[in-house]
Amino acid sequence: MEDDLLSQQRFRVFRITTVFGIAVFSTSILQTFLADFSHPILLTFSVILFVGIFINYFVLPMHKNVRTAYMILLILAFLVVHMGTYFTGGIHSSTIFYLFDLILIAFMLLGKNGGQIMAGISVVHVVYFYFAGVYTNWIDYSLLGTGAHMIELDFLITGVFSILLLTAQANYIEKSKNAIINDIKLKRDELAINNAALLNTRNDLELRNKELKQKNAELEQFAFISSHDLQEPLRTISDFVGLLQQQYVGKLDEKADKYLSFIAQSSKRMRTLIKDLLHYSQIGNEKINEPVDCAALLHEVKTNIGKIIAEKRAEIHSDPLPVITGNATGIKQLFQNLVINAIKFRKKDSIPEIKISAKKKGAYWEFSFTDNGIGIEQQHSQRIFDIFKRLHPRTEYTGSGIGLSHCKKIVELHGGKIWVKSEPEAGSTFYFTILA
């Protein structure tokens, strides 16, 4: 059963109408008894309607649509009024009072359309009994008798019932109005509180966003300055080590040559690391979104790393690739990193094979880069995207351990996600999504 306030008020109207309906049905049955069962059909019909209104009331909680119960109640009530009118004087019957109640109840329970239908039926009812009384002999006073006292008593009883029912409905209308007004006031107060909370949250978010932008700008500046300042002494170290190697290689003992070599290699790795870190910090600075032809972009990547591809005799195949919206520089770096990664982690004595494809999934394009390389264990499938995380020693595979971190950051800046499916010695498939 519906829980909103209006439905609760309608149920109260239904309940009070049912109580009055039972009283009216009881009166009708009593009148039939007092008439010495002169109308057994009317008695049987009244009993059936009496039982029907009881069943309709108590079965209501099981109704999936309470409007059905309301309609049944109004139909039963109208049938009692209609049948009773035949035996209480027709157009002169006091039952016409009940029609006013039924019209009001129909408006309250079923709304405008239900009320208008009941009003129309009531008009037809009155007109019908006018012509039935004039042109037929169907109308009598058998339930009342022709005595003036009984007719007046019937009008008294019917009038009192009708007035009480109207008063009860009007009382519920007033209660419903006040309850609805109070509910509206309560909801308005809650809305005002929620709006104030939302405004405070918005202001707080704007402040936090401003602070975050400032911190990001400071971090970017710090990364740039730090990398620039660090590269200068590294360049000096590398230059002097180079000079020492040129002038003193072979002139010192074997350990000295080895130490110089270690220093030179470490300086080179540090320079690469700083350069990659600076590049990582700058990803996303360009907010340019433009159409990116992925097929043309892949061709550029293969041209840029053509030397590596030729040296390792790598084979790169691709399905038709879409045109997407994004940052061309970032997408190009993403493609290039994944291709280089696939070539780097190839199996020994095997030709790297890379298959690139894309398919539309809802609002995203899902790309896949499949290789026939060494693969990885599934337990490391998330760890490899963390910055500076390596699964292999530098003596086996070179690099700073930041390439896949670049990929993750680029994909997330385009509103997507990146993941890998792989098994050791069975190759890997890197997936990522980009908003279409």
Protein Blocks (a to p, Z undefined) as FASTA:
>chain_A
ZZbfklmmmmmmmmmmmmmmmmmmmmmmmmmmmnoomammlmmmmmmmmmmmmmmmmmmm
mpmblklmmmmmmmmmmmmmmmmmmmnopjmpcklmmmmmmmmmmmmmnommlmmmmmmm
mmmmmmmmmmmmmmmckbccklnojafklmmmmmmmmmmmmmmmmmmmmmmmmmmmmmmm
mmmmmmmmmmmmmmmmmmmmmmmmmmmmmmmmmmmmmmmmmmmmmmmmmmmmmmmmmmmm
mmmmmmmgokacfklmmmmmmmmmmmmmmmmmmmmmmmmmmgokamcdcdddfklmmmmm
mmmmmmmmmmnopacdddddddddddfklmmmmmmmmmmmmmmmpcehiacdddddddde
hjbccdddddfbebpafklmmmmmpghiafbdfklpgcehlmmmmmmmmmmmnopacddd
ddehkapaddddddZZ
